[in-house]
Amino acid sequence: MDKKSLMNDLKQIVLKEVPNAVKKVKLDKGDKICYISLIGTDYEPVLGLIQFGIESYRNEIIKSVGIDDKWSIWNTGEMPVEYQTVIDGDNFAEKQEQLVKDFGDDWENLWDECQRLRFEVAQQLNSYNWSEILTITEDFVVFSDWESIDVANGDLESSIPKEKLEIIKAKNLI
């Protein structure tokens, strides 16, 4: 399978499996999800982790550091690990490993292609009716995340449709 076909196959798996994966995460009673972060890493550039942002934790972060600290508000590392999951099915891990091998030493191009794929996936996932399977906030979004994400300088904008961006901007979250 060529790289383009493999990328498309991985994209379809992510679109299908993210909703299935998030259903497995057990929430505490009363928890609301304010975001789903699709985390890419050097070794898992398409998707390494799926992390929930929990409204009560976000509120505590805002209370602690203030609304102007956008990095902390969107920092998935501030969320509990029990709200993480991964894609298990459809040979996803094997296909992602094959993609990394296919790109070889061309890390920069691999990262760019996988980042673009996560942006596309996040845009599509933002159109899903998540309230059918999760308890979400009115400002709920799905976004592509990575180690050096710079929320204050617009890195969320490639992942999130304009109408949802307006909602989180109105709440001064970005």
ABEGO torsion letter per residue (X at the ends): XBAAAAAAAAAAAAAAAAAAAAAABBBBBGBBBABBBBBBBAABAABABBBBBBAAAAAAAAAAAEAABAAAAABAAABBAAABBBBABGGAAAAAAAAAAAAEABAAAAAAAAAAAAAAAAAAAAABBAAAABBBBAABBBBBBBAABBAAAGAAAAABBAAAAAAAAAAGAX
